């Protein structure tokens, strides 16, 4: 019967609380993730003897949100460094000598049944099916699924025991044969102690709770007795018990985080990405896993899935403040010089260091590039002149880092941020073109959905000099699909209206691709076209339909929607013109600015937050008296 050590449990609870607090001090923006993780591991840490299978916790999120670092910090604060392993499984480019999870854990000495922590990182690289759903041939690390199943691994070292016994008995027979013939005994005939090699192998095979150095004092005869006892008790045939192992699985699932493909965007509002990532659910994760693993394998991941949101603007600002404070502390400790920075430096770092989908790594790099590199040039002068304070700020007007050394000396270093420079390189003509295009999307979006777009921008840090109009989440229906197609078409059509047909740019390419995809889904996937009710998107050969027969219907639909979009923008052309001019001048318009212009031209559009889902009030309609809405 298990004995409850209340004092030990109390001490461990205090350790967990201390660890939770330390993790929240170290990380920014993931407090809910930390709370969930600490709750999930509580039983494992307080009383692992109660567990009948390992605790499996999955961590999912886009790159740079702190998945791996959270695990490493957890290990550090729980003092499990000597009982922790990081393992990366992959089905391509294997160069490791190990071919099984069991051998990896054996190398770490984790086969003794005691509590340990194992992180399987970047697990998406270990996919067992390809993009077509076909099973991939795999020979390595297949016992990973065995470990996830019930925490037990098959033993592989029984041959080491038999080999040791065989060699021992062979020497005994040789010695007896010489004695029976009256021959002189050989050196190898006398009983000896086991070698270091045998000690290492036998310790693993018998799962002995002894140090190898202590085993060197065991004679071969004593070891034979231990092996035979273990064989009689069937101990060596029992699987390796990992029920007290904390298994942490981490990975990036792009199929669940669709916005991860926009990793190069430095201009998308971080709060917009955050709102979209907070909508990623357990079902989205399982859906994405089913595209990489077989159903029975997905089941073995369990149901503890912690989903990291991307960081918010305030999180990035907090990180910038922390990094600047780190530089200030380091500077003072090394040189005795006090560094003071203006908020303009924070803004410069944010504009040039934040790529919302790429997490914290680009930001840390930009702090070095913008602050530390420029500071190093000033420290030598300050030290030479005996100055003990440096004030740093950034002048937008003069495009320079302004340093005040002490109270008298002022030094300016011309500086333009790497991303700012790209934004400035966009010519006025190009910005005007993009502004009209994006305003076309925005006007159509406001008229059709009654919503102000989340972000409207025409000056962006992209080499292809494009802009974007960020929409809300839209519930897909017959109506919203048609309206979404019009919004996509509106960019190119707006250019035609304000610049003429011959001056309309090719910036419509991606828009028209997306619009065409929606039109094909409308007809082929959802059955919203009365002429075609079968599903034309099934890929299995026996069920595949001939999509060619639907092509003309899709084309006619696109032509009709182009005509309707031209008519819509024609009705609101003055709003389109005013919005385009304002966007050209500013490069970026906030939601309240767009709403004010829309209101001037009688366009009714509401400002809704990033997480808003545009959906019909089905519940209210269901409460109304029955009205037959079917078509005859």
N, C-alpha and C positions, 0 to 999 in steps of 0.2 A: 504494500500500500504506500502511495506517495505521501511523504511528510511535507507539510507546509511550513517553511521557514519565514515567519511573518516579518522578522527583522530584515532578512535578505530581500523579500518582496518590497518592503517599504523603501529600502535603499535603492533598489533598481527603479522604482517608480520615480524617485527623486532624480535619478540619473536621466530617465527619459524626459522629464520636464526640463531639466537643465539643457539637454541636447536640443529639444524643440526650440527653446529660447535662443540658443546659440545659432541654430540654423536660420531662424527668422531674422537675426541680426546680420547674418552673412549674405542672405539672398534678398532680392527685391522682387515683389510682385507675385510670389508663389506661396504666400501664407496658407491658403486653403489646401494646396498640394502637400505642404509640410504637415498640416494637421491630419490629413487623411493617411499619409504614410505612417506617422507615429501611432495612429489608432490601429492600423493594420498589423504592425509588428509588436504590439503590446504583449500579447500572450506569448509569442516567441521569445521575447526578451525577459519577461517576468518569470515564466515557468515553462520552458521548452519541453519538459518531460510530459506535458499534457498532450502534445501534438502527436497525431497518428499519421500525418502527411505533411510535407513541407509547406511553408507559407510562400505563396507565389504572388508577387506584386509587379504589375506591368506599368512602365512609365512611357508615355507617348507624347510627342510634341515636335515642333519644327526645330531646326538646328539652332544652337546657341541659347536655348532657354534654361540650361542648367541641369539637365537630366543626370549626366555622368558625375558632374561636380557635386550634386546633392548626395549621391550615394557615397562618394569619397569622403565628404564632410560628415555624413552619418557614421561611417566606419570609424573615422578619427575620434569623434566625440563619444562613441560607445566603447572606444579602446579595443576595437576588433581588428587592428591592423595585421596581427599575426594569424588571424582566422578569416582573411578576406582574399578573394581571387577575382580578377577581371578576365573574362573570357570573351573573345570575339569568334563567333562561328561564321563560316562562309562556305559556300559550295563552289567557289571559284578561286583559283590562284593559291591553293593551299601549299604552304611550305613548311608547316609545323611538323615535327616528328610525331606528335600525338595524332591519333586517328579516332579517339573516343573521348567523350566527356569524362568517363571514369578514369582514364589514364591521366588527364589534366588534373583532376581533383586528387588523384593519388600522388602526383608529383608535389602538390601542396601539402600533403599529409592530412587530408580532410576525411579519410575513410574510417575514422575512429568513432563515428556516431555522435560526436560532440557538436554543439552549436557553432555554425560558421555562416558567413555571408558570401554568396557567389553572384556576381553581376555578369549577365550575358548581354553585352552591349552591341548596338547596331544590328539587332536581330533580323532586320529586313533583308540583310545580305544572305541570310540562310534560307531564302525562299525555296520551297519544295515543288512549286509549280511555276510555269512560265507565263508570259503575258497572254497566251492563248488558252491557258488552263490545262496545258499538258504537263504531266508529271515529269520532273527532272530526275535523271539518274544520280543517285547519291550513295557513297560508300563510307563517308566519314561522319563521325559525331551523331550517328543515328540513335545512340543511347540517350541523347538529350530528351527525346520524347518519353523514354522509359523513366527518366528522372522526374519529369513533370507529372507523370501519371500517378505515382504513389510514393515517390521519394526513395525507391529502392533500385539498386543497380546490380546486375549480375556479376558474380565474382569471376575473375580471369586468372588468378594466381595459383590455382590448385596444382598446376604443372610444376611450379617451383618446389612445392612440398614433396611431390613424388620424386623429383630429380634429386633432392637432398637425401631422401630415404634410400633411393637406389644407389647413390654414391657411397653412403654410409655402410649399407649392407654389403656392397661389393668389396669394400676395404676389409670388413669383418671376415668375409669368406676367404679373401686372399691371406689374411693373417692366420686363420685356422689351418689353411692348407700348408703354409710354411711350418707352423708348429707341429702339425701331424707328420711332416717329413723331417723334422728335426733341424730345419734350416734356421739360420739367423734371422731374427725379426727385422723387418724394414722400418725405417724411420716413420713412414706413414701408417704403420700398423698400430702404433700406440695411440690411446685416446687423446684427442686434442680439443681445442676450443674452436668455436665457429669463427669464420672469417668475417670481415666487415661487409663484404659483398653478400654473404649468406644472411648476415644480421639484418641488412636493409630489406632484402627480399622476404625473409621469413616474418619480419615485423609486419609487413603489409599483408602477407598471406594469412597470418593468424590474427591479424588486427590486435596486436599486443600493445597495451598501454605502458610501454617502456621506452626509454631512450636507447638509441643504437649503441652508445658507449657502454651502457650497463649490460647489454646483451652480449658484449664481447667476453664477459666473465662466465657465460654459460657454456658448458662442455657439449660436445656433439651428442653424447649419450643422453644428457638431460634434454637437449632439444628434440631428439627422437621421441623421448617419452612425452613431451609436450605435444608433438605433432600427432602421435597415436591417440592421445587423450582427446584432442580436438576432432580427430576423425571419428572416434567412437561416439562423441557427443553431436556429431554432424554439424559442428559450428562452422567448419570451412565451406560447407555447401550452402549456407544461408546467404541471401543477397546482402549487399552493403547497404546499411541503413542511413539514409539522409533525411529522415523525417524531422530532424532538428535543424535543418539547413534553411536559411532564409534565401530564397531565390528571387533576385531582382532582374527583370527583363526590360531592356530599354531599346527604343528605336524611333526612327523617323518614318511615318507613314504618309507619303505624299498624297495617296488616294483619299485619305481622310481629311487632310489639310490642303484643299485645292489651291488656296492662296499661296502655298509654298513655291509655286512656279513663278511668282512675281518677286523673286529674291533680289532682283537688280533694282527694284523701285526704291528710291530714297525719298520720294515726294508723297507717297501715299500716307495719309494720316495714320499713325500707329494705333489710335483708338478704334479706327475702322477695322483693322486686322484683328485687334483684340476682341471686338464684338463678334466677328465671324468665327473666331477660334473657340469662343466660349459656347458656341452652339454645337460644337462637335461632341457627340454623345457616345455612349458605350456601343450602340448599334452601328454608328459610323465606323468605329474602330474595328468591330467584328467583321463588318462588310469589307473593309480594307484588308484585313488579315486573310479573309477568304480568297482574295485575289493573289495571295502569296503562298498560302498553306492549305493543305487538305482539311476538310471539315473536322475529321477526328483529331487532327493536330491543333486546330484552333480551339477546340473544346478543352485541350490540356493547358492552355494559357490561363484558364480559370476566368473568374468574373471580377477580379480586382484590377481595374484599369484606371490609372490616374492620368488624366489628360491635361497637359500644360497649355494654358492660353498663351498667345504672344504677349509681349510686354506693352503696357500702355505708355502714353506720352509722359505721364508723371513718373512712371517707373524709370524711363530713360533719363529724365531730369534728375531723379534721385541718384542714379548711378553716376551721372556726370559730376554731381556735387561731391559724391564720395571719392571719386577718382581725383578730383581737384584737391580735396582735403588730404588725400594720400600723398600727392605731389608736394603740397605745402609742408606736411609733416616731415617727409623725407628730405626736402630742401633744408629745413631748419635744423634737423638732426645732423646733416652732413656738413653744412656750411655756416649755420648760425644766422642765416638770412631769412627774414620773415617775408613770405610771398602773399600778396593780397591781390585777388582777382575781381574784376567787375563782372556783372551779370552778362555783359556783352560777350565775354569769353565762353560762358556756358552756351549761349545761343549759337555762336560760331561752331562750337564742337557738335551741338545737336544737328545743325543743318548739314554738316559734312560727315558726321559719323554714324547717324542713325539710318539703318536699313531695317525696317520693322520685321521683315521675315527672316533676316539673318541673325537676329538675337544680339548678344552683347559683344561678340568678338570684334566686329568692325568699329564699335564705339571705343573699346579699349585701345585699339590700334590708332584711332584718330586722336585720342588724348595724348598719346606719345608723339604723334606727328605734329599736332598743332601746339600743344602746350610745352611738353618736355624738351623737344628739339629746339624750339625758339627760346625757351628759358635758359638752356645751356649756354647760348651765345651771350646772355646778359650776366650770368653768374660770375664769369671771369672779370668783367669790367667792375661789377659791384665789389668783388673781393679785393681787386687791385686798389679801388678808391676808398675802401673801408666803409662801404655803405651797408647798412643792416636791414634795409627794407626795399622791396621791389613791388610796385603797383602795376598790374597788367590790365589792359582793356583793349577792345577792338573798335576801330573807327570804320563804320560802313561807308561813310562819305569819302574818306581818304584811302580806304581799302588797305589798312595798315594796322599792325599790332603796335599799340602805344605803350611804352614802358617808362614809368617814372621811377628813377633811382634815387632813393632818399627823398628830399623835399625840393631839390633844385633841378637836377639833370633829367631831361626828357629825351628818350630815344624812340625813333619810329622805324619799324621794319616793314617794308611793303609786303603785304601777304593777302592772297586770295585763296580761300579753301578749295581743295581739289574738286569738290562737287559744285561749289558756287561758280567756279570757272566754267564748268560745262554748261551750267544754266545760263551764264552770261554770253556764252558763245552762240546761243540761238539768236538769229537775226530777227529784227523787228518784223520783216515781211513774213518770215516763217511763223513767228508767234501769232501774227494776225490771221494767217491761214488756219493754224491749229485752233485759235480762239473761236473762229466761226464754226469750225467742225464740231468742237466740244459744246458750243452753245446750242447747236442744232440738236445734239443728243439731249441736252438739259431741258430745252423748251418742250420737246416731244415727251420727255419723261414727266415733266410737271403737268402738262395738259392731260396726258393719258392716265397717270397714276395719282395725281393730286399731291405729289411729294416733291420737296426740294432735294436735289441730289446731295449726298453726303459730302462730296468734295468736287470742286470744279477747278481745273488747273490746266494752263497751257505752256508755262515755262517749267520744264522738268529736266532732271539730270539724266538724260538718256541720249545716247549718240544718234538715235534715229529721230530725235526731236519731235516726239509725239506728246500728247496730253492724255487726260482721262477724265471721265465723268463717273463718279462712283455711286452706284445705286444701292438701295436697301435689299433685304432678302424678299423675294417675291414668290408667293405661293403659285405654283403652276396650274393654270386652268386653260380652257379653250380661249377665253378672253385675254388673259395675261400673256399667253404665248404670242397671240397676234400683236398685242401692244408692244411686247419686247422686240419683236421683229421690226416694228416701225421705229422704235427708239434706235436700234442698230442702224437702220437705213438713213435716219435723219441727219447724221453727220455729213455724209457726202452730198445729200440733197440740199442741205443748208449752204454748202459751198457753191452749188449750182445757182441757187437763188440770189446770193449776194455777189458772186464773182462771175457768173455766167458759166455755161456748159463747158466751154473750151478751157477755162482756167481752174476747173475742179481738179483736185489733186488725187493721187493714188492712195492717200491715207485711209480710204474706205475699204481697203482689201480685207483686213481682219474682220471689220464690222460685217461685211457681206458674207464672209465665211460663216460667222456665228449665226447670222440671220438665216442663211440657207440651211444650216444644221437644224435650227429650230423648225423651219418649214418642213424639212424632211421628217423630223420627229412628229410633228403635227399630223402628217399624213400616214407615215409608215409605222410609227411606234404606238401612238396614242389613239388612233382611229377617230380623229376629230373631223375627218373629211368623209362626207356621206358616200362618196364613190368607192372608197377603199376601207374596208373594215377588218381585214386580216392584218396580222403583224408582219411587216416586211423586213424586220431587223434580226430575225433568228439566224444564227450563223451555222448551226448544225446542218450538215449536208442534206439529210433526209427531210428537214423542215424548211430549207431555204426557199424563199420566194424570189421571183424575178422582179428586182426593184425597178427595172427599166420601164415597166408599164406605169409606174407612178411618176416618172420624171416630168412628163408634160403637165400633170396636175400641179406639181411643185412649182414649175416655171410660171404657170398661169397665176398661181397664188402670189408669187413674188411680184409679178407685174402689177397685180391688183393692189398689193400693199404699198408698192412704190408710188402709185398714183394717189392713194389715200394719204400717204405721208407728205407728198408735195402739197396737197390741198390743205392739210393741217398746218404745215409751216407757213403756207401762204397767208392763212388767216391770222397768224401771230408773227408776221414778218417784222413788225416794228419792235416787238419784244426781243426777237432774235437779233436784230441789228443793235439795239441798245446793250444787250447782254454781251454781245461779241466785242463791242468797243470797250466796255468796262473790263472785260477779261483780258483784252489785248494790253491795256494800260497797266493793269495790276499783276498779270501773270497768274494770279490765284485769287479766287473769290470764296469767302466764307459763306455758310448757309444763310445767315441773316442778310448779307449783301445781295445774294441771288434772290431771296424772298422779296426784298424791297423793290428790286427791278421788276420782278414778276407782278407784284401788286400794282405797280404803276400802269401796267397794260392789261389789267383785269384777268390775270392768270391765277386761279385759286390753287395754291400749293402750300401744304403744311410742312413745318420743320419737325422731323421725327429723329430720335436718337439712333446711334449705330446699330443697336440690336433689334430694331423694329422689324417685325414681319408683316408685310402687306398681304392681308388675307381677308376674304369676304366674311361677314359675320354670319356664319352658318348656323350658330346656336340661336341667334335671334330669328332667323328665317324659319327654323324648325318650330319655334314657338308660335308662329303665325298660323292662322287657319289654312287648311290644306288648299293649295292652288295647283292644279295640274299644269306643270311647266313643260310637259313633253311636246314634241313637234308631231304634227300629223302629216 
